[in-house]
Amino acid sequence: MDFTILEQLAGHRSAVRGQNYFNEGRVTQVTRIGDQVVGVVEGRQRYSVTLSLVQDSIDGECSCPASEHSEFCKHCVAVALALSAQEQAPKWLISHLKRLKKEQLIQALINEISADSRKLQAWQKRVHTSG
C-alpha cells in the first residue's frame, strides 16, 4: 500500500500515527475476504476497522470517535499497512508457519522479538496498551 495514498486519505498527521501503530504491532487482526478487509487495532481501546477495496480506491470505516469526522482515520491506515505487509509475505513462509505447532510458533516469536530491541519495545507497548 502506497503511503502517499494513505496520507491523502487520512491526512499527514493521522497517516504518520497510523504508521506508528502498525510499526508498534497494534494491529492484532487482519482478514481479507474478497474486496472487504476487517481488522482490529489496539489503541486506547480496541477498534474495529473495515476497509473496502474497489478497483483503485480504498474506503475505510472505524469504530473510533475520530471516524465520525473523517472516513479514514489512523486505525484505517494501520490496517491498510498490515494488509500490505501480510500480502507481501512469501507463500513458502506462510505455508511453513501454518505447519508449526503452537509451542513452536511461540518459541520462534520469542526468539525473533528478543533478538531486536525495537521489536521488544514495541511488544512491551502493545502488551501494556491491551492490558
Secondary structure, 3 states (H helix, E strand, C coil): CCHHHHHHHHCHHHHHHHHHHHHCCCEEEEEEECCEEEEEEECCCEEEEEEEEECCEEEEEECCHHHHCCCCCHHHHHHHHHHHHHHHCCHHHHHHHHHCCHHHHHHHHHHHHHCCHHHHHHHHHHHHHHC
